[in-house]
């Protein structure tokens, strides 16, 4: 199926790129589990050209991307220069396409894997575990993909017992490998992009969903776009009624000025175990803890909070969810009479992020 889609893209890509896409061959192995090496960040170990790479499993990416290739890059395998754009369609980083000899785990083997190679900028003081790239899709397969958050693994199976599971209509993109599942929110159905890489909020398409009730509050924050570049985002937070089969619960959702499609976030999807049946255009889910899901779901209100981040040797306000004299993106230049410098900014960032009330400190900032 993927190759049929590629045919329609023949005139949109170079001949060299088209040949590299068509050369990719995938073999999937059923009933072989791949466990997350870090459940919190959903990384898996993948072998590419005889080297093990720790890859972040991001179903919203749609491409496989290497930040840190651990094998020699051959000029003959380089396909072409090509920028990668973030979700905002503006943020981009330079990269090039590359045809690796293979990419494999014990659940799949891809010969002549077509991928992106780019350099990711690293935010200073970042405590997030590093990884070598992004695994944006797994395969072009009619096998059913199981994503088990309860035990932390992926695997392909050829059939499932659907009793006790919630069945959802799903759309599968043959070219990118992305999947969208149909959910009912506030009595309205829409397809939500299944995005394990979305660490912010479940987003609603503002053209589909309208709220008569007032928002709870707004969040301003600096979000990591492609290459870990920081982008300013503002979200309006509401509480919405989500219906899944016989279940109904309230859940916090967000809308912003660019909300042109609905997107699930990790906090939502990790409350379930999932099965993706591409052949029949279905997805199935089952809550891991139904009582906790319903009890904890109405979590729209959050305590007032300010956070900071260090980027390019500057200490910046990175998050706020209430009216404050500080604005996201402001540079903090001194704290309690001590100037912020590249040598102490990580220390000060940790202090700010551990302090619930910044009014306890004497902070000078400039926009």
C-alpha positions as CSV (number, residue, x, y, z in Angstrom):
1,X,0.0,0.0,0.0
2,X,2.8,2.4,0.9
3,X,4.4,1.9,-2.5
4,X,1.1,2.8,-4.2
5,X,1.1,6.1,-2.3
6,X,4.7,6.7,-3.3
7,X,3.7,6.5,-6.9
8,X,1.4,9.6,-6.5
9,X,4.4,11.5,-5.0
10,X,6.7,10.7,-8.0
11,X,6.5,14.2,-9.4
12,X,6.9,15.9,-5.9
13,X,10.3,14.3,-5.1
14,X,13.6,13.9,-6.9
15,X,14.3,10.7,-8.8
16,X,17.0,9.8,-6.4
17,X,14.7,10.3,-3.4
18,X,12.0,8.3,-5.0
19,X,14.3,5.4,-5.7
20,X,15.5,5.4,-2.1
21,X,11.9,5.3,-0.9
22,X,11.0,2.5,-3.2
23,X,14.0,0.4,-2.1
24,X,12.8,0.1,1.5
25,X,11.7,-3.4,2.4
26,X,10.1,-4.3,5.7
27,X,9.6,-7.6,7.4
28,X,7.6,-7.7,10.6
29,X,7.8,-10.5,13.2
30,X,4.7,-11.3,15.3
31,X,4.6,-12.2,19.0
32,X,8.1,-10.6,19.7
33,X,8.0,-7.9,22.3
34,X,10.2,-4.8,22.3
35,X,10.2,-3.2,25.8
36,X,10.7,0.5,26.5
37,X,14.1,1.1,27.9
38,X,12.6,4.1,29.7
39,X,8.9,4.0,30.3
40,X,8.6,7.7,31.2
41,X,10.1,8.8,27.8
42,X,9.2,5.7,25.8
43,X,12.6,5.0,24.3
44,X,13.4,1.7,22.5
45,X,16.7,0.3,21.4
46,X,17.0,-0.1,17.7
47,X,19.9,-1.5,15.7
48,X,20.9,0.6,12.6
49,X,23.9,-0.4,10.6
50,X,25.3,-2.6,13.3
51,X,25.0,0.1,16.0
52,X,22.5,0.3,18.8
53,X,20.5,3.6,18.9
54,X,18.2,4.6,21.7
55,X,15.1,6.0,19.8
56,X,12.2,8.0,21.2
57,X,8.9,6.4,20.1
58,X,6.9,9.4,18.7
59,X,3.8,8.4,16.7
60,X,3.2,12.0,15.9
61,X,6.4,12.5,14.0
62,X,5.8,10.4,10.9
63,X,9.5,10.1,10.1
64,X,12.5,8.2,11.5
65,X,15.2,10.8,12.5
66,X,18.7,10.3,13.7
67,X,20.4,13.0,15.8
68,X,23.4,10.9,16.7
69,X,24.4,8.3,14.0
70,X,26.7,5.8,15.6
71,X,27.9,4.4,12.3
72,X,30.1,5.9,9.5
73,X,28.0,7.9,7.0
74,X,28.7,7.0,3.4
75,X,28.4,9.9,0.9
76,X,27.0,7.3,-1.6
77,X,24.1,6.7,0.8
78,X,23.2,10.3,1.2
79,X,20.0,11.1,-0.8
80,X,19.5,14.8,-0.6
81,X,19.4,17.9,1.7
82,X,15.9,18.4,3.1
83,X,14.7,20.7,6.0
84,X,12.4,19.2,8.6
85,X,9.5,21.4,9.8
86,X,7.9,21.4,13.2
87,X,4.2,21.2,14.0
88,X,3.9,25.0,13.7
89,X,5.0,24.8,10.0
90,X,7.5,27.5,10.7
91,X,10.2,26.1,12.9
92,X,12.7,24.0,10.9
93,X,16.1,22.5,11.1
94,X,18.4,21.5,8.2
95,X,18.8,17.8,7.6
96,X,19.5,15.3,4.8
97,X,17.9,12.0,3.8
98,X,19.9,8.9,4.1
99,X,19.5,5.3,3.1
100,X,20.7,3.1,5.9
101,X,21.6,-0.5,5.2
102,X,19.0,-1.7,7.7
103,X,17.1,-0.8,10.8
104,X,16.0,-3.7,13.1
105,X,14.6,-4.9,16.5
106,X,13.4,-8.3,17.3
107,X,9.9,-7.3,16.0
108,X,10.9,-5.8,12.7
109,X,13.6,-5.7,10.1
110,X,13.8,-2.9,7.5
111,X,16.3,-3.2,4.7
112,X,17.5,0.0,3.0
113,X,15.8,2.1,5.7
114,X,15.0,5.7,4.4
115,X,15.5,8.2,7.3
116,X,16.5,11.8,8.2
117,X,19.8,12.7,9.7
118,X,20.0,16.0,11.6
119,X,21.6,17.6,14.6
120,X,19.5,18.4,17.6
121,X,20.3,21.4,19.7
122,X,20.5,20.6,23.4
123,X,18.9,22.8,26.0
124,X,21.4,23.5,28.8
125,X,20.6,22.0,32.2
126,X,18.1,19.7,30.5
127,X,17.4,16.7,32.8
128,X,15.6,14.8,30.2
129,X,17.5,11.6,29.3
130,X,19.2,11.9,25.9
131,X,18.3,9.7,23.0
132,X,19.8,9.2,19.6
133,X,16.8,9.9,17.4
134,X,13.1,9.5,16.8
135,X,11.2,6.4,15.8
136,X,8.2,8.0,14.1
137,X,6.7,4.9,12.5
138,X,7.3,1.2,12.6
139,X,6.2,-0.4,9.4
140,X,3.8,-0.9,6.6
141,X,2.0,-3.9,8.0
142,X,-1.4,-5.6,8.2
143,X,-0.4,-7.2,11.5
144,X,-2.0,-5.7,14.6
145,X,0.3,-3.5,16.7
146,X,-0.1,-3.7,20.4
147,X,1.1,-0.8,22.6
148,X,1.0,-1.9,26.2
149,X,1.6,0.9,28.6
150,X,0.8,-1.3,31.7
151,X,3.9,-3.4,31.1
152,X,5.8,-1.1,28.8
153,X,6.2,-2.9,25.4
154,X,5.3,-3.0,21.7
155,X,4.6,-6.1,19.7
156,X,2.9,-7.3,16.5
157,X,0.1,-9.9,16.8
158,X,-2.0,-11.4,14.0
159,X,-5.3,-11.4,16.0
160,X,-6.9,-10.1,19.3
161,X,-9.8,-10.9,21.5
162,X,-12.0,-7.8,21.2
163,X,-14.4,-8.5,24.1
164,X,-13.7,-6.0,26.9
165,X,-12.0,-3.6,24.5
166,X,-13.4,-0.3,23.3
167,X,-13.5,-0.3,19.4
168,X,-12.7,3.0,17.7
169,X,-12.7,4.0,14.0
170,X,-9.2,4.9,12.9
171,X,-7.5,6.4,9.9
172,X,-4.0,5.3,8.9
173,X,-1.7,7.3,6.7
174,X,0.2,4.9,4.4
175,X,3.0,7.4,3.7
176,X,3.8,8.7,7.2
177,X,2.5,5.8,9.4
178,X,0.5,8.2,11.5
179,X,-2.8,7.1,12.9
180,X,-5.9,9.1,14.0
181,X,-8.6,7.6,16.2
182,X,-12.2,8.8,16.4
183,X,-13.3,10.1,19.8
184,X,-16.5,11.7,21.0
185,X,-15.9,14.9,23.0
186,X,-18.8,17.0,24.3
187,X,-21.1,15.0,22.1
188,X,-19.1,15.7,18.9
189,X,-17.0,13.2,17.1
190,X,-13.7,14.0,15.5
191,X,-10.5,12.2,14.5
192,X,-7.6,12.7,17.0
193,X,-4.0,12.3,15.9
194,X,-2.5,9.6,18.2
195,X,0.7,11.4,19.4
196,X,2.9,9.8,22.0
197,X,5.3,12.7,21.5
198,X,2.8,15.3,22.7
199,X,3.9,16.1,26.2
200,X,1.7,19.2,26.6
201,X,-2.1,18.8,26.4
202,X,-4.8,17.0,24.4
203,X,-5.7,19.5,21.7
204,X,-9.1,20.2,20.1
205,X,-9.7,21.5,16.6
206,X,-11.2,24.9,17.1
207,X,-13.2,24.7,13.9
208,X,-15.0,21.6,15.2
209,X,-15.4,22.2,18.9
210,X,-17.0,25.3,20.4
211,X,-17.2,26.0,24.1
212,X,-20.1,27.8,25.7
213,X,-18.6,27.5,29.2
214,X,-15.7,29.8,30.1
215,X,-12.2,28.5,30.1
216,X,-10.6,27.6,33.4
217,X,-7.4,29.4,32.7
218,X,-4.6,29.9,30.1
219,X,-1.1,28.5,29.9
220,X,1.8,30.3,28.3
221,X,4.9,28.2,27.8
222,X,8.0,27.6,25.7
223,X,7.6,24.3,23.8
224,X,10.3,22.2,22.3
225,X,9.9,22.1,18.5
226,X,12.1,20.2,16.0
227,X,15.7,20.2,17.1
228,X,14.7,21.2,20.6
229,X,14.2,24.8,19.5
230,X,11.9,26.8,21.8
231,X,8.6,28.1,20.5
232,X,6.2,30.3,22.4
233,X,2.7,28.7,22.8
234,X,-0.5,29.9,24.5
235,X,-3.2,27.4,25.4
236,X,-6.7,28.0,26.7
237,X,-7.8,25.2,29.1
238,X,-11.3,23.7,29.3
239,X,-12.9,20.7,30.9
240,X,-14.6,18.4,28.3
241,X,-16.7,15.3,28.5
242,X,-15.1,12.3,26.8
243,X,-17.1,9.3,25.8
244,X,-15.4,5.9,25.1
245,X,-17.9,3.1,24.6
246,X,-19.8,2.8,27.9
247,X,-17.3,5.1,29.7
248,X,-17.7,8.8,30.1
249,X,-15.4,11.1,32.0
250,X,-14.3,14.7,32.3
251,X,-10.8,15.5,30.9
252,X,-8.8,18.7,30.6
253,X,-8.3,19.8,26.9
254,X,-6.7,22.8,25.3
255,X,-7.3,25.1,22.3
256,X,-4.9,27.6,20.8
257,X,-5.0,29.9,17.8
258,X,-3.3,27.3,15.6
259,X,-5.6,24.4,16.7
260,X,-6.6,23.1,13.2
261,X,-6.7,19.4,14.2
262,X,-7.4,17.4,17.3
263,X,-4.5,15.7,18.9
264,X,-4.2,13.3,21.9
265,X,-1.3,13.7,24.3
266,X,0.8,11.2,26.1
267,X,-1.0,11.8,29.5
268,X,-4.2,10.6,27.8
269,X,-3.0,7.7,25.8
270,X,-0.8,6.2,28.6
271,X,-4.0,5.6,30.7
272,X,-4.9,2.8,28.2
273,X,-3.5,-0.3,26.5
274,X,-3.9,0.0,22.7
275,X,-4.3,-2.2,19.6
276,X,-4.0,-0.8,16.1
277,X,-5.6,-2.8,13.3
278,X,-4.6,-1.0,10.1
279,X,-6.1,-3.7,7.9
280,X,-9.6,-3.1,9.2
281,X,-9.1,0.7,9.9
282,X,-9.8,0.1,13.6
283,X,-8.1,0.8,17.0
284,X,-9.0,-0.7,20.3
285,X,-8.2,0.4,23.8
286,X,-8.8,-0.7,27.4
287,X,-8.3,1.5,30.5
288,X,-5.5,0.3,32.7
289,X,-7.3,1.5,35.9
290,X,-10.9,2.5,35.2
291,X,-11.6,3.7,38.7
292,X,-8.5,5.9,38.8
293,X,-9.2,7.2,35.3
294,X,-12.6,8.5,36.3
295,X,-11.5,9.7,39.7
296,X,-8.5,11.6,38.4
297,X,-9.9,12.8,35.1
298,X,-11.4,16.1,36.3
299,X,-8.0,17.7,36.8
300,X,-8.5,20.9,34.9
301,X,-7.5,23.2,37.7
302,X,-3.9,23.5,38.5
303,X,-2.0,25.5,41.2
304,X,-0.4,28.8,40.1
305,X,3.0,28.1,38.7
306,X,6.0,29.8,37.1
307,X,8.9,27.8,35.6
308,X,12.2,28.7,33.9
309,X,14.6,27.2,31.4
310,X,18.1,27.9,30.3
311,X,18.6,28.2,26.5
312,X,21.6,29.7,24.6
313,X,23.2,30.7,28.0
314,X,20.1,32.8,28.9
315,X,17.8,32.1,31.9
316,X,14.2,32.5,30.5
317,X,10.7,32.3,32.0
318,X,9.3,29.2,30.3
319,X,5.9,28.6,31.8
320,X,3.0,30.5,33.6
321,X,-0.6,29.7,34.1
322,X,-1.9,32.9,35.8
323,X,-1.6,36.6,35.5
324,X,1.8,37.7,36.6
325,X,4.4,40.5,36.0
326,X,6.6,37.8,34.4
327,X,5.9,36.8,30.8
328,X,7.0,33.7,29.0
329,X,10.3,34.5,27.2
330,X,11.4,37.2,29.7
331,X,15.1,36.9,30.4
332,X,16.0,36.8,34.1
333,X,19.1,38.9,34.7
334,X,19.5,38.8,38.5
335,X,18.2,37.0,41.6
336,X,18.6,38.4,45.1
337,X,21.2,40.8,43.9
338,X,23.3,38.2,42.1
339,X,23.7,38.6,38.3
340,X,22.7,35.5,36.2
341,X,25.7,34.2,34.2
342,X,26.4,31.2,32.0
343,X,28.3,29.8,35.0
344,X,25.4,30.0,37.5
345,X,22.2,29.9,35.3
346,X,21.6,26.2,35.8
347,X,21.8,26.6,39.6
348,X,19.4,29.6,39.5
349,X,17.0,27.7,37.1
350,X,16.8,24.8,39.6
351,X,16.1,27.3,42.4
352,X,13.3,29.0,40.5
353,X,11.7,25.7,39.5
354,X,11.7,24.5,43.2
355,X,10.2,27.8,44.4
356,X,6.4,27.9,44.2
357,X,6.1,31.6,45.0
358,X,8.7,33.7,43.1
359,X,7.6,36.7,45.2
360,X,9.8,35.3,47.9
361,X,12.8,36.2,45.7
362,X,14.0,39.5,44.4
363,X,14.0,38.8,40.7
364,X,14.9,41.3,37.9
365,X,13.9,40.4,34.4
366,X,13.6,42.1,31.0
367,X,11.5,41.4,28.0
